């Protein structure tokens, strides 16, 4: 059960049960509403017996729990890991300053994203000042880049071969009915992003929310600045939002 294995080209031994346990934890963390046992089995490719054993172990630690809908979700113990990650994530101050400047200029929830270990990660976030505002994306979040304005922007400005490799290793999962899940359609979207210099998310990540992102001047392809806005006021303020983002993106330092 706990036999070690070595992947081709990787001399470091891996404990199979540990890898499986982490896979289950990541699958639950990536699901919007938790997973039932059968869904966990399908996602991580394990037998019923092994899945039940590992779920029981994780539940005993408090890192996952079963909710009233009979789905496994993250437990309170997972909060310590999330808080530790946020503390240890080294967010460049120049990104945090820009995010705060966008909130001051627009009143909307703002964020900065960038590449970290091959993933597009939310590196800095700040809550908007409007009474009705978009919720902040959690700092450190890296999922569903194809559905986020910042993710689409950074993917669009990647080298084509690198972008293809990224998409081959990341499933184009639908977050909403408007999420682009067709590879060809997404590549066309990337072409449009490169032409106009900014990206938008039309309720592709969250229903009722629209986002816009631009590259940081001099760091194109590495970092993006964005805002998240309730759909009802996005179109009426589009030019103002874009102007504010571009001005902040061009700031030095």
N, C-alpha and C positions, 0 to 999 in steps of 0.2 A: 504493500500500500504506500509505503513511504520511500520506495526505491528511488535512487537518484538517476537522472538521465542527462545526457549531454547532447545538445543539438549540433548539427553539422556546422563546423566552422566556429563553434563556441566552446572553448575548453572548460568553461565554468560549469560544475555540476549543478543540477536543479532538483529540488525535492518535489516529486510529482504532486503529492498531496497539497503542498503549499501553493503550487502554481494553480491547481484546481480551485482551492479555497479563494485565492485572490480573484480568479476569473468569475466566480459566483458573486463575490462582493462587488466587483466592477459592473457586472451585468445588472445587479439590483440598483446600484447607484445611477446607472445610465438610463433606467426606466422612469417614465414620468409618474407612474402610479404603483410601482412595485411589481413583483412577479409572483405567479403561482408556481408551485413545485414543477409542474409539467413544463412551464415556460422556461424555467431555469435549466431543466434538462436539455431542452431543445437549443437554447442559446449557447450553452457551454459544451454540449456534446458528451454528456456523462450518463451513465446508467442510473436507473432509479435508486438502486441500493447505495451507490457512491454519493449521489446527490442528497439523499436523506441524511446520510451520515455527516456530510460536511455542513448541511444546513443546521442540523442539531448542534454541531460544535459551534458554529457562528452564533446561533441563538443563545447558547449558554453564556457566551461572552458579553452579550448585550449589544453587539455591533450590528445585528439585524434583529427584527422582530416580526411577528405575524400580526397584521392589522385586522379590523373587523370584516374586511372583504376577503379574508383568507389569502391575502397576498403578503409576501415578504418585502419589507421596506427597511431602510436604515434605522438602526436604533440609536439611543442616546449616546452610546459609547463611540459612535462614528463622529459625533460632534467634536470630540477631542482631536481626532485626526484632521478634520476640516479646519479647525481653528489653528492647529499647529502648522498646517500647510500655508494658511494665509499669513501667519507670522513669519514663516521662513521664506516665503516667496519674495525674492529681491526685486521690488518694483522701482525702476529708475525714477528719481524725483522729477525729472523733466516731464515724464508722462503724467504723474499725479498733478503737477502744476497746470498742464494743459487741460486736463479733465476738469479741474476746478474752474478754469477760465471759461470753458464752454458752458458750464452750468450758470456762471455769472452772466454770460452774454445771452443765453437763450431761456434760462429757467427750467430746462429739461434735463432729464437723467442722461448722464454722459459716461463714456467709458473709453479705455484705450486697450488695444489688443496687439499681440505680437507673437512671434515664433519662439517657442520654448521646447527644446528637445523634439523637434519635428511635429509639434502640435500648435494650433492657433489658440492662444490662451488669453483670457480676460485678465489683464495685468493691473488695471486700476479702474475703479468705478466711483461715481459720486451721484447721490440722489438729487433729483430735480427739486425746484422750489415751488412749482405750481401745485395748487390744491389737488388737482387730478393729474397724476403723473405715472410714468412707467416704473415698474419695479426694477431695482438694480439687478443686473446679471451678477451672479456670485464671482468674486475675485478668484481666479484660478480655474474657472470653468473652461473646458476645451472641447466640448461636444458639438456636433452638428454644425461644423463650420460652413457647410454648403447652404445652410438656412439662415446664417447671420450675415448682416451687411459687412462687418469687418472681416469675417471669414472669406466671403466671396471676393472682397477687394484684394486681400493678401494672396489668395489662390490665383486670381486673375493676373497678378504681376509676378508670379513665379515663372521660372524657366519652364517651357512647355513639357519637357521630359519629366521634370520634378513634379509638376502638377499632375501628370498622368499617374506617376507612382503613388502620389498621395491618394488620389481618387480610387486607385486599385485596392488600397488598403483601408479605405473608409467607406462604409455602406451609406448610400444616399437615402437615409431613412426619412420618412415623412413626419415632420413635427405637427403640421397642420395640413388642411386640404390644399393650401397654396404652396407648400414646399416643393421646390424643383427636385424631382427624383430621377429624371432622365438625363443621362450623361451628355448626350448631344445637345439638349436644350440648355444645360448648364454651361457647356463650352461656348455656346452662342451668347449667353449672358456675360461670360467673361470677356468676350470680344467687345461688347457694348460698354462694359466697365472701363476697359483700357482706353476706349475712344473718348469717353466723357470725363474720365478721371475720378469718378466717385461711384459708390455702390449703394443700392437700396435693398431693403428687405420689406416686402409688401405682405406683412402678416404671415411670413413664411416660418418664423420661429415661434411666435406667440400670436394667437388670434387677438385682434383688437389693438395690436401694436405694430408700428412701422419704424424702421431704423434707416439711418444714413451714415455712411462712413467714408472718410477720405484718407489718403496716405500722408504721413508726416513728411514735410519737405526735407529732402536730403537723405531720408531713410525709407524711400519708396520700396515696398516689398518686404520691409521688416516690421514696421509698426503702423497701426491705423488708429484714427480717432473717430468716435461715433457718438450719435445720440439716439435715444429710444423715446418714441413719442406716441401717445394715444392716437389712433388712426383718425379720429374726428378733427384734429387740428393740424395734421401733417401737411396736407396740400395747401391750405391757406397760408402757411408759414414756410413753405418749402425754400423759397429764395433766401429768406432771412436765416434759416438754419444752415443752408449750404454756405452762405457768405461767412457766418460765424465760424464754421468748421475750417474753412479754407484759411481764414485769417489766423486762427490759433495754430493751425498746422504749419504755417510759415514762420512762426516765431523762432527766434534763435535761442540756443541754449537749452 
